[in-house]
Amino acid sequence: MAWLLNLLQVILFVATAPLLAGWIKKLKCWSQNRMAPSVLQPYRDLFKLVRKETVVAEGASWIFHMAPYIIFSVAVLAAAIVPLVAVELPTARMADVIVLVGFFGLARFFQALAGLDIGTAFGGMGSSREMTVASLAEPAMLMAVFTLAVSMSTTNLSTAIATLLHEPLTIRPSFVFAGLGLALVAVAETGRIPVDNPATHLELTMIHEAMILEYSGHHLALIEWAAQIRMMIYAVLLANIFMPWGLADNFGLAALGWGAVAIVVKLVGLTVVLVLAEAVLAKMRLFRAQHFLGFAYLLALLGMLTHVILEAG
Amino acid sequence: MTAFSNFISTLEQQGIIRRSEITLTPAKVWQIEPKEWGNCARLARDAGWRWSAGWGEDLGDTLRINSLIEMSGDYLLLRAEVPSQAPELPSQTPYFLAADRSERHTRDMLGICFLEHPDERRWTRHQGWGEDEHPLRKVFPLPGNPPEQTPPDKDYPFVKAQGASVYEIPVGPVHAGIIEPGHFRFQAVGETVLNLEERLGYVHKGIEKLAEGRDPEGLARLAARISGDTTVGHAWAACLAMERATGIEIPERGAYLRAIMAERERIVNHLGDMGAICNDVGFAFAHYQFGRLREEWLRDNRNLFGHRLLMDLLVPGGVAMDLDPKAIDTLDTALNRLGRELDELLAILDRNTTLGDRLYTTGILTSKTATTLGCLGYVGRSSGQSFDVRREAPYPPYDQLKVKVPSEDLGDVGSRFWIRYKEIRVAMRLLRVLLGRLPAGATRADFPVPAEGAEGLGIVEGWRGEIVTYVRFGEDGHIDRFFPRDPSWLNWSALERIVLENIVPDFPVCNKSVNGSYSGVDL
């Protein structure tokens, strides 16, 4: 039963990731007074890409061919660690949050290699920028999740969230700091404004898009889908770590139903905040990303410190 | 005026210059000995003249080279004639950097050798033409001699940079967005731009050759298509040149309507540019707001003038449309609404620090460089240049109006953003006056058949800056030579200076803040 639910949750996770992307797009259009495409548009785009011919750059090595599959599989594996509707599922118990960060690192490693592989100026530029951002984002993210780990005495996401869920409502200042830090990391890692601009057509300003410029067809579809899953993972992490209420802790139908409703409400709330923030911000100069992520690290560190000073003992 | 006469008398005493019989309003024409062509440029530069435009003509046995220079609103057309066989004369580029690409263009098109020109490479003439083929020579057939397959322009010797971790980024001519084609070659260390070289000419349409043999109306239609966003500006310059060649005056109402269209074109393009600058730094909100305002004006254009971009409304002798009093009311209302919306929008943008952080101190063009390159329009005016044809050498109806010329002196992207806003405000004030004072009467005069050899110079302030157009008629009132000089000729090279020491990802916004026309330069 648990394994079946587990499988269902992963499928749900992967299948609804494009929906989240479509929803963000819709909110974005509304915030700009524009008519929005259907929330199903990302599915149509993926479907279109799958049917299209896949063109591979001359001189591409196996890395370029394999990267989309690796990136996508790793994204699916990562999704299996994150509790979406219910906690205490088998796969979530198997791996902890450091594995999750490791998965992100692995995907990024192959993405950057693939960007370099075909030897175009844009690919190399994108990879170099991505690694710059990543090298600053990863420590901040680890620091944020360590705050959670130290508070809950476990690095396992599912167990930590379950513990949180069962204890009476307490305000933890450390979580506020860590949550804000993780939110900033999420913005940088998912290539949103003000770090990267997912809607741009300007090759010279791109980070994520520059690495995948040479991809087409089903390769591109896999990479796009993986990016949507990553977006979803970050959103769910933020929602379920820092607002765990509503998550199902047993496998009863009512609990699962409430879990599903809860996560939808939380995601809607989060995306509204994201879109509003994007509406009032211009993209930063590339080198400001350091300050931005440095600040994220500082917040996460403050979270840890507050825990040690105020909450431990 | 004393500086002007001093300069002339110096040149006359040295025997470099000879007064010509003809005047091409607003310029005085002077003949130069070919061997003194470069020397004359040196003296002009030292006396503080600005190089404005250059072109060549095939007169049969001889080729004529023209250089238009300007100081305080006085224009001087320098002319030299060289034999068609082995034509050569000293280059003006060592003294006027602005003449660089223009001379390369003339060399490509007419086969004139500019001695001491620092750059031997082809410019407009990509590899589609053979070494001895010069398309603007009269003997060259209009359809050309196109090879079976045009060879790619792939071996263009770009400037190289070497050293540890220096790398090259080729961008274009095909871009990811829907923009015109042009190639940019960057040398960068990390993210810092060491050097940028532009390679244009990908939208060469043969405008100059296509103009030959056209009738006046046909030329106005062609001029309206030199650069789609400057259709009024170029058509006006071409019509003005033809009208001056025939010596006719257009009805006052026609002149006023032309100015109304030109100012509308200025406002529409500035609105689009301001939005695009914001979009290039990822501030989509402003992009859509400016886009909306621009679209409202384009729709007014369509409803009241008959064309969104006001194409083909200017004809030799006047304009081919009229506004009824109701339309004037609508335009007035639109002006008021735009004023209110801009107040609101610009207040938001001014207070947004993330936007300011991207625009200020990015892509600085110093006043000195702007002077050296002869930058025009908003590019020049945001770097301390104050030239505006509407004020310095006014043509009807601006001779009856007071034109305020705004300026900024920081020369960064922010300046080029705000100067556009100021220019919109000036244009709005002018529109109010023009609409209020619109005289009654005809809008169009009959255009007579021009005499053979009649020539004229049309200089107007387009939305990008000073447009210079030269027209000479041949037999039966057909065009023999047409040369339009878009302001982008002088602004493109500023971009190469602007991006130096900036980071690669800031190039797009620098580029957008200059917004040169590819089509207007490739011809």
Chai-1 contact restraints between the chains, C-beta under 6 A:
chainA,res_idxA,chainB,res_idxB,connection_type,confidence,min_distance_angstrom,max_distance_angstrom,comment,restraint_id
A,Q32,B,A284,contact,1.0,0.0,6.0,A-B,restraint_1
A,Q32,B,Y288,contact,1.0,0.0,6.0,A-B,restraint_2
A,A121,B,I169,contact,1.0,0.0,6.0,A-B,restraint_3
A,I193,B,G282,contact,1.0,0.0,6.0,A-B,restraint_4
A,N197,B,G282,contact,1.0,0.0,6.0,A-B,restraint_5
A,H201,B,A176,contact,1.0,0.0,6.0,A-B,restraint_6
A,H201,B,G177,contact,1.0,0.0,6.0,A-B,restraint_7
A,L202,B,P508,contact,1.0,0.0,6.0,A-B,restraint_8
A,E203,B,A176,contact,1.0,0.0,6.0,A-B,restraint_9
A,L204,B,V504,contact,1.0,0.0,6.0,A-B,restraint_10
A,L204,B,P505,contact,1.0,0.0,6.0,A-B,restraint_11
A,L204,B,F507,contact,1.0,0.0,6.0,A-B,restraint_12
A,L204,B,P508,contact,1.0,0.0,6.0,A-B,restraint_13
A,T205,B,P505,contact,1.0,0.0,6.0,A-B,restraint_14
A,T205,B,P508,contact,1.0,0.0,6.0,A-B,restraint_15
A,A279,B,F285,contact,1.0,0.0,6.0,A-B,restraint_16
A,L281,B,T354,contact,1.0,0.0,6.0,A-B,restraint_17
A,A282,B,V281,contact,1.0,0.0,6.0,A-B,restraint_18
A,A282,B,G282,contact,1.0,0.0,6.0,A-B,restraint_19
A,A282,B,F283,contact,1.0,0.0,6.0,A-B,restraint_20
A,A282,B,T354,contact,1.0,0.0,6.0,A-B,restraint_21
A,A282,B,L355,contact,1.0,0.0,6.0,A-B,restraint_22
A,A282,B,R358,contact,1.0,0.0,6.0,A-B,restraint_23
A,K283,B,V281,contact,1.0,0.0,6.0,A-B,restraint_24
A,K283,B,G282,contact,1.0,0.0,6.0,A-B,restraint_25
A,L286,B,I503,contact,1.0,0.0,6.0,A-B,restraint_26
A,L286,B,P505,contact,1.0,0.0,6.0,A-B,restraint_27
